[in-house]
Amino acid sequence: MRLLNLFKIAFKAIILNKMRTLLTMLGIIIGVASVIAMLAIGEGSKDSIRSTISSMGSNMITIRPGADMRGGVRQERSVMESLTLNDYKAIKQQADLLTYITPVVNGGGQVINGSNNWPSTIYGVNPDYLNIKMIDLQSGSMFTDAEVQSASKVVLIGQTVVDNVFPDGEDPVGKMIRFNSIPFKVIGVLEEKGENTFGQDQDDVVIAPYTTVQKRILAIDHLNQVIASAISEEDAPDAVTQVSEILRSQHKLTDNQDDDFNVRSMEELISTFSATSEMLTILLVAVAGISLLIGGIGIMNIMYVSVKERTKEIGLRMAVGGKGSDILMQFLIEAILISITGGLLGVILGLGSTVFIEKFLHWPTNVALYSIIISFAVCAVTGIFFGWYPARKAAALDPITALRYE
């Protein structure tokens, strides 16, 4: 019953100074809202990155030429020629932890259909490419192994290419287009995927047999990369190790020689981007947490003022038998009520902010339950921590001195 009375007294004291209490709460409100919004943006970005990379093929393994020293100068990957068809064939024959594998060569150019043209990138691959990248066909069909072997001039095109070189809405399947000066027959249209998290248009692609791109467009005999799909996500690390061992043997590298290739799984890429996103989130939350600290200092300040204003009241309560512990609890409850109420308003503002951010700024957000729990816990700790000293000071007042206070 005594505790209930203390709550009533603390609540009345807060109500009597509405504006001052609201201003005191502002630091807490802004701090909690900021923490929730920042954590939501951080979690949303991590989920978006994971989703985007997984949409490229969650089990995908990428093999690229590595950095190389020639005449004391480190070469760019784009000019490296250390990845060959023999490497691809060796991996395909020896790696038993892979399900699909394709060589990849690519180059830029103009896609032309009559008077319409569009700058795009052509990728030379084999039929496994769609399974590795988890791409579906909207219409038409994939080219066959026989068409790869014969270097047939056939292509599949993405929706962005379709929209720009077939603007009248006609079906591209069966039509002839040119990539630079080379004529190709369109045999399929890829399912629309849209932009990924990094702003890359996944539909601005042209896909052809790798033999055709090597011989007729790029005039090269090496590969830009090899991509494969592991049996499962759990097997991806072992598959990376297996592929690395095969390529080291294939390139006749000794134990003291560095790899002249890079083998990476999607999990590594996800981990890298997630770690970066987490660091940024921590930084943003730390900045937002400063508002909570300022709010706590505001609570301490206002409680000091409250103790000063109510010194006579405190002396009177003590004179009629009030204990120091009752006075301490009264002011401590008042500080906690201010903090918790500010926290509740901050949560509402934070949730509203995430809705605004996602709807109008189109940033991915994901409000985690732990962010709300942490915010309330911090508010309670803030109220106790910053309210304790002023409450302790009030409880330690001498009743006679308090009654004489002007």
N, C-alpha and C positions, 0 to 999 in steps of 0.2 A: 504493500500500500504506500509505504514511504517513497519507494522508487517511482510509483505512478505520480505521486504529488510533485516530485522533483521534475518529472517530464512535463507536467502541466505548467509549472513555474517557468521552466526553460522555454517552453513553447510560447507562453504569454510575453516573455521578454523579447523573443524574436519578432512576434507580431507587432509589438509596440514600436519597433524600429524597422519597418518594412524596407524602406529605401536603402538604409545603411546595410541591412542584411543582404539585400539583392546585390549591392555593389561589392560586398565582401565575397559573395558567392561567385562573382564573375570569373575570377581567376580559376576557380575549381571547374566551373562550367566549360570555359574555353579549353582548359587543360584536358579534361576528360573527353570532350568532343574531338579534340585534335588527336589524342592517342587512338581513339576508336577509328577515326577516319584514316589516319596514317597506317594503322595495322590492317585495315580493310583494303586499302590500296596495295600495300605490300603483299598481302595474301592473294589478292586478286591478280596481281602481276605474276606471282609465282605459279598460280593455277593456269593462267593464260599461257605462260611460257611452256609449262609442262604439256598442256593440251596441244599447243601449236607444234612442239617438237614431236610429240607422240603421233600427231596427225601425219607427220612425214614418214612414219614407220617406227613404232616403239622399239622394235628389235633391230633396227637398221644399224649396220656397221659401215663406216666410210673409210676407204683406203685411198690415200693421196700421196703423190710424190712429196718427199720431205726436203728440208733445207739441205743444201749441198755446198761444199766449198770448191770453187774452181779458180785456181790461180790466186788463192787468198781472198776471193770475193764470194760472199754468200749469195746464192742464186735465189730468185723468186720461184715460188711453186709453179707459176704459170709457164715458165720456160723450162722447167724440169722435164726430162724425158726418161726418167728411171722406172716408170710403170709401163709395162708392155702387155701385149696379148698373151705371151707365154706365162707371165705372172698370173693373169686372170685364169688361164687354163690350169695352172698348177694349183691355185687355190680351189678351183671348182672340183678338181679331181681328188685332192688330199684332205680338204677341210670337211669333216663329218658333222660339225656343229652348225653348219649353214644349210638353209632350205632353198633360198633363191640367191642368185648372184648375177650381176650384169656389169660389163664394162661401160664407161661413160666418157663420151667426148662431146664438147659443146663449143659453140661459137655464136657470135651475134650477126645480124643481117636484117634485110628488109623482106617482109612477107608481102607478096604482090598478087593482087587479083584484079585484072583489068586496070582501071584508073585508081583503085584503092590500094593503099600500101600502109604497112605498120612495122616499126622496128621491134624486133623480138629476138629471142634466143632459141636456137635449135639444139636439142639434146639427142645425141646418138646413143641408143641403148639396144638391149635385146628384149624379148617378150616378158622376161621376169620383172622388168622395171615397174609395171603397174602393181604387181603383188608386193614388192618391196616397199614402194611409196604409198601403198594403200589408196590408189586412185581408181575410181570407177569410170566406166564409159557411159556417156549420155546417149550416144548413138554410134552405129558402125561397129568396127571390130579392130582388134590389135593385129599388127603384122605378125607373120609366122617366122619360125626359124629358117624355113626355106627362103623367104624374102630377105632375111638377114644375110644368108650365105650368098645370095645372088646380088646383093647390094641394090635392091629394088628402090625405086624412087616413089616411096609411099610415106605418108605422114599422118599423125594425129595432131589435132590442134586444140588449144584451150579456148575457153569462152571469150576471153578478152580479144584474142586474135579473130575469132568468129565475128564479134561485134564490130570490129574495125575494118575487116576486109570483105565481110559479107553484110554490109549495113542494111540491106533491104529485107533481111530476115529469111533468105532462102537457105535451104538445107545444104551445108557444105559437102556432105558425104557424096563421094563420086565426082566432085568438081576438081579441076586442075588449078593449082596456084604455083607461084614461083617463090623460091627462097633465093634471094639475090638473082642470079641468072639461071638457076637450075629448076626445071619444072618438076612438080611433085603432084601425085594424086592423093587427095584427102580421103582416107578410109575410115576415119573415126573422129568423134568430138569428145573431149574429156568432160567429166562431171565438174560443175563449178565448185571451187573451193574458197574463193575470195582471198582477201589479204591475210597474211599471218601477223603475229605480234610485232615483227620487225618491220612491218609496212611493205613487205614484198608481195607483189601480185602473183599468186600461185597459178593463175589462169593465163598468164602471158607467156605461153610456152608452145613450142613446136617439137614433136617427138618423131624421130625417124630411126631406121636401122643404123647401128653404129658404123657398120661397114660403108654405108652410103655417105654418112657425114665425113668419115675419115678420107675416103677416096675422092668424092666429088666436090666437097665444100672446103675442108680444111687441108687436104693433101698432107696428112701426117700418118705415121704408123705406130705412134705411141698413144697412151691413154691419159686423159686428164684425171680420171679417178676410177675406182671400182667401188660399187656399193653392193652390199649383201644383206641378207636377213638371217639373224640367228634363229635357232630352233625355238627359243623362248627368251624372255627378258633375263631370266635367271642364268641362262647359258651364255649371255652376251659377253661378260668378262672373260670367260674361258675361250670363247670364240675369237676374241681380240688377241689373246695370247697365242692361240693356234695359228691364226693368220700371220702374226708377226714372225713366228718360228718358220713358217713356210717361206715367207718372203726373204728372211735372212739367209735361209739355205739357197733359195733361188738366186739371190744376188751375190752369193758366195762371200758374205761378210764374216770376218773373224770376230772373236770375242771382244777384242779391244776397239772394234770399229762401231761407230754410231749407225743407227738406222738411217737409210736414205729414203724413208717412207714414213707416213703417219697413219696409224690405225686408231680410229675413235668410234666409240659406241654412242648411241643417243643418251644413255644414262649418264655418261660423262658430261655431255653437253648440258643436260638438264641440271646436273649437280653444279656445274660452273655458273650457269645463269641464275640458279636458285641462290647460290652463295652470294653472288653480287647483289641480287634483289634483297636478300636478308640484311646485308650490310647497310644498304640504303634505307631499309625500313627501320633498322636500329637507330640510325642517325636521325631520321625524321621523328621517331618516337622520343628520342633523347631531347630534341629541340622542343617537341610538344610538352614533354615532362617538365620543362622549365616553368610553364604556365601553372602546373600543379604546385610547384615549389613557391611561386609568387602568390598563388591562392592561399597556401598554408601560412605564409608570412602575413597575408591580409587578415586571416582568421586570428592569428596571435595578436596582431595589432588591435583589432576591434575588440577582442576579449580583454585586453589591457584597458582600453577605453571604458568598456562596460564595468570592469572592476572598480575603476576610479569613480565612475558616475554613481555606482550603487554601494559605495563604501558605507554610507549611513545605514542602508538597508541590511547590509551584511552584519554590521554591528548590532542592529536591532534583533536580527534573527539569532545571533549568538547570545544576546542578553536574555532572551526568553527561552533559552535552552537548546538552541540549534548547535549541532556538533560541527567541528571542522570538516569531518568527512562528508557531511550533508552539503556543506557549502562547496566543497571540492567537486562532488558529484553533480551539483546543480550547474556549475559553470562548464564542467567537462561535457555533460549531456548537451548543453547549449552549443558548444563548439562542434560536437559530433553531428547534431541535427543540421547545423548550417552546412557542414561538409557533405553529409549524405544527401541532403536535398539538392545541393549544388551538383553532386555526382549524378543524381537521377535526371536532373534537367540537362546535364552534359551528355548523358547517354542518349536522351531523346534528340538533342541537337546533333550528336555524332551520327546516329542512324539516319536522320534527315539529310545530313551532309553526304553520306554515301549514296543515298538515292539520287540526290542532285548531281553528284559527280558522275554516276553511271548513266543517268538519263541525258544530261546536257553536255558533259565533257567527253562522254563515251569512253571513260577509263574503266577497265574491269575492276570490280571490288568484290570482296568476300568477307563479310563480318563474322569473325570467329567468336564463339561463345566465351572463350577464355579472355578475350580483350575486354568484354563487359565485366566479367568476374574480377579481373585484375583491377579495372578502373574503380569498382566499388570497394575492393580491398584497400586500394591506395587511398581512397577518400576517407575510409574509416581510420586508417593509420594516420593520415594527415590531421584529422580532427582530434585524435588522441594525442598525437605528438605535439602539435602546435597549440592545443588547448590545455595541455597539462600544466605548463608553467604558470600561465595567468590564473588557472583554477587553484593551483597550489598556493599562489601568492594571496588569493582571496581567502583561502582556508586558514592561512597563517596570521591573518589580521588580528590585532588585539581588540576585543570588543569595545573597551572604554575609549581607545584611540579612534576607532571607527565611528563611534557615536559623536565624538567631538569634531570629526572631519568636516570641513567647510568646502 
